[in-house]
Amino acid sequence: MDKLRNYEVGFSGLKEGKHNFQFEIGTSFFELFDTEQEFSNPIIKADILLDKHSTFLEFWIKIFGTVDLVCDISNETFRNPIENDTKFLVKFGEEYDDSNEEVITIPQHEHAFNVAQIIYELVTLSIPMKKLSPNLSQKDLEILEKFSPQEIEEKEEQKEEIDPRWEALRQFKNKN
């Protein structure tokens, strides 16, 4: 975690109440994680509001900015806005436990909470599954719609032949 030390929110010397922190997230932040990214050139800000209470900490983290994505259709690189936020509690206990995403437990002797992993997850979750450039032509969008899974499923359903016995029953039912 030493490489992520710059993303610690120190709370031990703070008075009870609300405190604001802000981090600028760029390419160097994502290089700290050993994963491939689906985006490039991130320009992101993370606004953090810490509400310190006597027995727990309350965090609100909001990320916003832009990333470069590659369009799934045209292979064109385009700028995409991203935004995401989360709220969670940090309580003190025997050992670190983040199995509950709404309440994270940290050891009682800790004096800071590292927000790097949470920021990383917020950014990653804000990347759309379908990466479609806003510059796609109407023709590209029509082709995409033509081959979308819903269209294919509907065409397959229409192709299914109806057993004549069921059709006769359906007509009988409609008469009554």
VOMAR-935356 format. One record per residue: z, y negated, x negated of N, C-alpha, C, O in turn; residue in three letters. Coordinates in steps of 0.001 Angstrom, whole numbers, padded with zeros to 6 digits, always signed. Example, Ala and Ser with C-alpha at 12.3 -4.5 7.8 and 13.67 -1.06 7.14 Angstrom:
2
+007800+005690-013190+007800+004500-012300+007800+003300-013200+008465+003319-014236Ala;+007080+002250-012850+007140+001060-013670+007870-000030-012900+008039-001138-013409Ser;
REM end
This chain:
176
+000000+001200-000808+000000+000000+000000+000000-001264-000851-000100-002360-000299Met;+000108-001154-002176+000125-002345-003017-001151-003161-002884-001115-004390-002929Asp;-002284-002474-002718-003545-003200-002600-003621-004003-001298-004441-004914-001179Lys;-002775-003670-000328-002752-004368+000960-001591-005364+001067-001316-005888+002146Leu;-000921-005617-000046+000270-006485-000050-000006-007888+000488+000890-008521+001045Arg;-001222-008374+000329-001566-009723+000808-001537-009846+002321-001625-010951+002856Asn;-001416-008732+003008-001455-008743+004474-000093-008398+005066+000000-007840+006160Tyr;+000948-008733+004337+002309-008517+004825+002809-009784+005509+002581-010904+005051Glu;+003500-009560+006626+004142-010657+007342+005635-010535+007045+006312-009650+007569Val;+006134-011428+006205+007551-011414+005842+008405-012000+006950+008131-013092+007448Gly;+009445-011268+007334+010283-011735+008448+011753-011883+008071+012530-012418+008862Phe;+012152-011430+006901+013584-011407+006588+014211-012801+006485+015380-012954+006840Ser;+013509-013791+006031+014087-015128+005895+013814-016035+007087+014206-017202+007082Gly;+013158-015516+008089+012782-016347+009239+013898-016417+010276+014652-015462+010463Leu;+013988-017561+010945+014934-017704+012053+014380-016966+013262+013184-016681+013332Lys;+015253-016660+014209+014790-016051+015447+013877-017045+016155+014104-018254+016120Glu;+012842-016513+016795+011874-017361+017486+010459-017035+017068+010208-016020+016417Gly;+009534-017902+017447+008108-017655+017223+007632-018273+015914+008016-019382+015542Lys;+006773-017504+015224+006206-017924+013945+004733-017526+013918+004378-016429+014349His;+003880-018411+013414+002440-018153+013348+002006-017843+011923+002503-018429+010961Asn;+001063-016904+011812+000449-016537+010542-001047-016414+010788-001474-016114+011903Phe;-001848-016647+009745-003291-016486+009881-003851-015881+008601-003467-016262+007495Gln;-004759-014939+008771-005428-014297+007645-006927-014443+007829-007440-014328+008942Phe;-007633-014698+006719-009087-014703+006739-009538-013349+006217-009132-012902+005144Glu;-010391-012710+007011-010826-011353+006707-012305-011389+006341-013145-011839+007119Ile;-012599-010905+005143-013980-010856+004667-014296-009489+004093-013571-008521+004327Gly;-015360-009418+003354-015817-008158+002771-014758-007539+001873-014598-006319+001869Thr;-014034-008347+001114-013032-007812+000183-011926-007068+000925-011364-006111+000391Ser;-011606-007491+002143-010590-006796+002942-011032-005366+003226-010244-004434+003067Phe;-012277-005183+003644-012759-003855+004011-012981-002964+002792-012992-001740+002918Phe;-013158-003559+001624-013281-002778+000393-011956-002117+000023-011942-001162-000754Glu;-010846-002606+000564-009535-002006+000307-009378-000655+001009-008519+000148+000643Leu;-010208-000416+002008-010175+000847+002743-011315+001717+002238-012415+001224+001985Phe;-011059+002982+002094-012059+003898+001536-012943+004496+002630-013020+005716+002774Asp;-013611+003631+003399-014490+004098+004464-015772+003284+004475-015806+002144+004011Thr;-016823+003886+005012-018087+003184+005206-017985+002347+006469-017416+002791+007467Glu;-018521+001159+006435-018484+000275+007597-019847+000267+008284-020877+000423+007629Gln;-019849+000085+009591-021077-000014+010367-021585-001447+010401-022550-001739+011107Glu;-020968-002332+009667-021319-003737+009697-021248-004306+008302-020749-003655+007384Phe;-021743-005514+008137-021670-006205+006849-021357-007670+007088-021382-008147+008223Ser;-021066-008370+006020-020825-009816+006035-019824-010255+007120-020140-011119+007938Asn;-018619-009663+007128-017641-010085+008134-017062-011457+007817-016688-011741+006679Pro;-016997-012294+008833-016323-013594+008750-015364-013611+009934-015735-013962+011054Ile;-014125-013225+009657-013171-012971+010738-011852-013665+010421-011443-013764+009264Ile;-011203-014138+011465-009847-014679+011340-008920-013808+012167-009281-013328+013242Lys;-007736-013617+011651-006696-012880+012371-005544-013843+012597-004901-014293+011649Ala;-005292-014152+013852-004153-014992+014224-003012-014073+014627-003178-013184+015461Asp;-001859-014298+014028-000700-013456+014302+000443-014330+014778+000791-015330+014149Ile;+001016-013935+015894+002207-014596+016419+003339-013589+016349+003270-012520+016955Leu;+004373-013933+015613+005564-013097+015484+006693-013770+016254+007025-014931+016012Leu;+007270-013027+017177+008452-013504+017895+009614-012656+017397+009755-011489+017762Asp;+010445-013271+016554+011552-012538+015940+012768-012574+016859+013221-013639+017280Lys;+013283-011385+017157+014513-011228+017938+015576-010630+017024+015265-010232+015901His;+016793-010563+017471+017875-010063+016615+017727-008576+016294+018150-008141+015223Ser;+017141-007790+017191+017075-006341+016959+015655-005788+016882+015475-004604+016595Thr;+014661-006605+017129+013270-006134+017052+012338-007313+016825+012744-008472+016910Phe;+011075-006996+016535+010036-007992+016316+008930-007767+017337+008582-006630+017658Leu;+008392-008855+017835+007294-008761+018790+006070-009407+018134+006132-010555+017694Glu;+004955-008664+018071+003735-009147+017433+002604-009271+018443+002431-008405+019301Phe;+001831-010358+018337+000554-010505+019024-000455-010766+017917-000302-011698+017127Trp;-001479-009941+017871-002526-010120+016866-003849-010288+017588-004211-009479+018443Ile;-004574-011355+017232-005893-011607+017809-006872-011800+016668-006643-012602+015763Lys;-007971-011051+016723-009019-011225+015719-010249-011797+016417-010530-011476+017572Ile;-010975-012648+015700-012219-013210+016224-013089-013627+015060-012593-014006+013999Phe;-014380-013556+015267-015319-013930+014217-016669-013298+014448-017049-013022+015586Gly;-017402-013065+013360-018730-012467+013455-018926-011437+012353-018284-011485+011304Thr;-019831-010507+012624-020248-009506+011643-021761-009337+011773-022342-009660+012809Val;-022387-008836+010727-023808-008500+010788-023936-007031+011160-023301-006167+010556Asp;-024773-006756+012171-025045-005392+012607-026533-005120+012470-027339-006049+012403Leu;-026895-003840+012429-028297-003439+012409-028635-002888+013780-027976-001971+014269Val;-029664-003449+014399-030078-003048+015737-030510-001581+015741-031255-001139+014866Cys;-030032-000836+016734-030379+000580+016857-031845+000786+017196-032386+001858+016926Asp;-032497-000196+017771-033896-000069+018203-034857-000606+017148-035772+000095+016713Ile;-034645-001839+016747-035622-002500+015870-035268-002456+014385-036088-002834+013548Ser;-034079-002007+014048-033590-001999+012661-033450-003410+012092-033351-003583+010878Asn;-033440-004399+012950-033285-005793+012566-031789-006095+012406-030976-005630+013204Glu;-031430-006863+011388-030051-007294+011206-029817-008540+012052-030633-009463+012063Thr;-028690-008552+012761-028367-009697+013602-026874-009979+013539-026070-009098+013236Phe;-026524-011216+013830-025134-011682+013809-024506-011360+015163-025076-011694+016202Arg;-023348-010721+015163-022700-010322+016409-021270-010872+016446-020504-010663+015506Asn;-020911-011568+017519-019527-012042+017637-018594-010873+017975-018982-009952+018694Pro;-017376-010917+017457-016379-009905+017809-015078-010604+018165-014777-011694+017680Ile;-014324-009947+019020-013022-010470+019424-012217-009296+019952-012742-008432+020654Glu;-010931-009275+019607-010049-008212+020061-008613-008677+019877-008349-009563+019064Asn;-007688-008094+020619-006289-008465+020444-005398-007299+020838-005828-006368+021519Asp;-004162-007369+020401-003169-006346+020726-001784-006963+020689-001551-008003+020072Thr;-000886-006291+021365+000517-006694+021375+001337-005436+021150+001043-004390+021728Lys;+002366-005532+020311+003219-004376+020055+004583-004842+019569+004754-005991+019163Phe;+005548-003936+019616+006910-004201+019145+007143-003450+017852+006586-002373+017636Leu;+007967-004022+016998+008415-003347+015781+009921-003247+015874+010621-004254+015979Val;+010412-002013+015834+011865-001829+015848+012282-001180+014541+011451-000695+013773Lys;+013579-001181+014305+014110-000666+013051+014741+000697+013280+015419+000923+014282Phe;+014506+001610+012329+015048+002959+012441+015206+003589+011073+015287+002895+010060Gly;+015249+004903+011056+015453+005647+009807+014202+005662+008926+014282+005459+007715Glu;+013042+005907+009553+011803+006012+008768+010638+005429+009545+010738+005170+010745Glu;+009525+005226+008841+008330+004655+009449+007747+005628+010469+007621+006819+010186Tyr;+007387+005126+011663+006793+005953+012709+005863+005090+013545+006304+004171+014235Asp;+004565+005395+013479+003600+004651+014295+002901+005559+015303+001766+005296+015702Asp;+003586+006634+015716+002995+007570+016672+002838+006944+018054+001988+007380+018831Ser;+003633+005940+018371+003492+005209+019623+002842+003871+019280+003417+003078+018534Asn;+001656+003613+019815+000931+002392+019448+001561+001119+019993+001220+000025+019544Glu;+002471+001239+020950+003113+000055+021523+004434-000283+020850+004887-001426+020914Glu;+005061+000707+020200+006330+000485+019501+006255+001184+018147+006168+002410+018076Val;+006289+000404+017088+006240+000938+015730+007639+000837+015136+008293-000201+015237Ile;+008087+001916+014521+009408+001921+013888+009237+001794+012382+008425+002494+011776Thr;+010016+000888+011782+010014+000741+010324+011441+000922+009816+012395+000707+010564Ile;+011598+001319+008543+012951+001490+007988+013756+000187+008055+013197-000905+007951Pro;+015056+000318+008227+015930-000841+008398+015966-001759+007187+016238-002951+007324Gln;+015700-001227+006016+015768-002044+004798+014504-002867+004548+014473-003647+003597His;+013467-002720+005364+012216-003460+005169+012418-004951+005428+013233-005339+006265Glu;+011679-005773+004713+011756-007226+004878+010423-007829+005305+010331-009030+005556His;+009368-006975+005390+008038-007442+005784+007315-006317+006518+007628-005138+006354Ala;+006352-006711+007321+005540-005725+008042+004085-005951+007673+003581-007069+007780Phe;+003399-004885+007234+002015-004987+006814+001089-004815+008025+001143-003800+008719Asn;+000251-005810+008264-000632-005812+009434-002064-005388+009099-002926-005421+009977Val;-002337-004994+007866-003705-004674+007438-004326-003559+008268-005458-003699+008730Ala;-003617-002464+008466-004183-001338+009213-004487-001730+010656-005500-001308+011213Gln;-003639-002515+011249-003849-002930+012642-005059-003860+012734-005867-003736+013654Ile;-005184-004780+011794-006356-005662+011775-007628-004837+011589-008627-005060+012274Ile;-007585-003891+010666-008730-003012+010412-009149-002291+011692-010334-002248+012021Tyr;-008187-001730+012410-008480-001002+013645-009020-001926+014731-009938-001549+015458Glu;-008467-003125+014850-008960-004077+015851-010423-004445+015591-011224-004510+016523Leu;-010764-004684+014334-012149-005021+014000-013056-003831+014281-014101-003982+014913Val;-012669-002666+013821-013494-001472+014001-013723-001167+015482-014829-000798+015878Thr;-012685-001320+016295-012814-001048+017725-013620-002107+018469-014061-001866+019593Leu;-013816-003262+017869-014578-004314+018544-016078-004229+018248-016862-005004+018797Ser;-016476-003299+017392-017899-003108+017105-018512-002322+018261-018009-001251+018602Ile;-019584-002826+018874-020162-002116+020032-020770-000771+019639-021260-000591+018525Pro;-020724+000166+020584-021333+001479+020350-022850+001336+020237-023462+001867+019311Met;-023452+000617+021185-024881+000331+021138-025051-000998+020439-024502-002014+020866Lys;-025801-000987+019382-026039-002216+018629-027448-002705+018959-028431-002250+018373Lys;-027525-003632+019900-028816-004145+020348-028945-005617+019991-028120-006445+020375Leu;-029985-005915+019256-030240-007292+018855-030564-008153+020068-031271-007708+020971Ser;-030055-009379+020099-030416-010277+021197-031885-010698+021123-032401-011301+022064Pro;-032560-010389+020019-033962-010772+019829-034942-009686+020270-036143-009817+020037Asn;-034449-008610+020907-035351-007557+021360-036306-008104+022419-035924-008915+023264Leu;-037545-007645+022355-038535-008087+023341-038338-007335+024653-037629-006330+024707Ser;-038968-007832+025698-038897-007179+027004-039485-005773+026918-038999-004852+027574Gln;-040518-005611+026117-041150-004292+025941-040154-003303+025312-040059-002153+025740Lys;-039419-003759+024300-038407-002909+023663-037343-002480+024662-036923-001323+024677Asp;-036910-003417+025493-035870-003114+026487-036380-002138+027544-035628-001281+028007Leu;-037655-002261+027929-038232-001329+028899-038310+000080+028324-038029+001057+029019Glu;-038687+000181+027063-038740+001492+026409-037338+002090+026333-037154+003281+026583Ile;-036368+001280+025995-034984+001746+025930-034527+002251+027294-033895+003304+027385Leu;-034836+001519+028340-034447+001915+029694-035160+003198+030108-034576+004053+030774Glu;-036410+003327+029717-037199+004515+030074-036587+005787+029504-036587+006831+030156Lys;-036070+005694+028296-035539+006882+027630-034017+006958+027642-033433+007758+026910Phe;-033377+006147+028453-031918+006201+028523-031489+007492+029209-032229+008007+030046Ser;-030323+008028+028883-029870+009294+029456-029812+009293+030978-030104+010323+031585Pro;-029451+008194+031621-029384+008169+033073-030754+008396+033684-030886+009147+034650Gln;-031770+007758+033134-033131+007931+033635-033572+009383+033508-034150+009944+034440Glu;-033305+009980+032382-033706+011368+032143-033005+012293+033125-033640+013183+033692Ile;-031706+012100+033337-030964+012940+034264-031493+012795+035682-031623+013789+036397Glu;-031801+011573+036099-032323+011350+037446-033666+012035+037628-033918+012628+038677Glu;-034538+011964+036618-035843+012618+036708-035687+014131+036789-036413+014791+037532Lys;-034743+014686+036029-034514+016129+036075-034006+016561+037440-034403+017611+037944Glu;-033134+015765+038045-032632+016081+039376-033750+016062+040397-033770+016896+041303Glu;-034686+015125+040273-035800+015042+041207-036740+016227+041052-037345+016671+042028Gln;-036869+016745+039831-037764+017858+039564-037229+019186+040108-038004+020104+040377Lys;-035924+019286+040268-035349+020538+040743-035913+020868+042121-035920+020035+043027Glu;-036382+022100+042252-036908+022526+043544-035749+022941+044431-034800+023592+043994Glu;-035856+022547+045681-034814+022885+046641-035208+024199+047306-036328+024359+047793Ile;-034265+025130+047314-034477+026416+047975-034793+026136+049446-034050+025406+050103Asp;-035874+026699+049971-036272+026423+051360-035176+026756+052378-035102+026121+053430Pro;-034333+027734+052081-033258+028074+053011-032263+026923+053117-031792+026601+054207Arg;-031940+026294+051960-031029+025154+051981-031661+023972+052692-030986+023244+053420Trp;-032955+023781+052481-033650+022684+053137-033624+022866+054653-033458+021899+055396Glu;-033789+024106+055105-033735+024389+056539-032343+024093+057087-032213+023533+058176Ala;-031313+024460+056350-029942+024167+056778-029681+022662+056804-029007+022158+057702Leu;-030213+021958+055825-030020+020506+055762-030680+019837+056979-030112+018926+057581Arg;-031872+020298+057325-032552+019733+058501-031770+020048+059779-031638+019197+060658Gln;-031248+021289+059875-030465+021679+061036-029221+020794+061167-028868+020356+062263Phe;-028565+020540+060033-027360+019698+060010-027691+018267+060453-026932+017662+061210Lys;-028805+017733+059990-029188+016355+060326-029518+016184+061805-029357+015090+062345Asn;-029981+017254+062476-030293+017174+063906-029015+017047+064734-029022+016405+065784Lys;-027929+017647+064274-026672+017634+065044-025864+016462+064728-024778+016293+065283Asn;
REM end
